[in-house]
């Protein structure tokens, strides 16, 4: 449950940042690419798909979800290195905090501001 809550918090904050950062654009012209560690049809995937649909209805921003499944960890580094257009990705939070820090932002301040201190799901990377 803690892991699912952490994932939901991260997605919510990233979707919120994306929406705020793209307010100058016409929402129907915006699409974000999200790579998921779940397989389509799994309970977690259903929740993510519903959240993405609600986000699109509220903002007009389309979330293109690619269901990579548990093989995401064999695909992600090469794809990020090659510059593939991946706006949001998820994987095991330990791996994100240790392997993918080059491509992530530290959201600790946002979590604290939202009252989520104590959730150990963020990396300690300083934003350059």
Secondary structure, 3 states (H helix, E strand, C coil): CHHHHHHHHHHHHHHHHHHHHCCCCCHHHCEEEEEECCCCCCHHHHHHHHHHHHHHHHHCCEEEEEECHHHHHHHHHHHHHCCCCCCEECCCHHHHHHCCHHHCCCCHHHHHHCCCCCCCCCCCCCCC
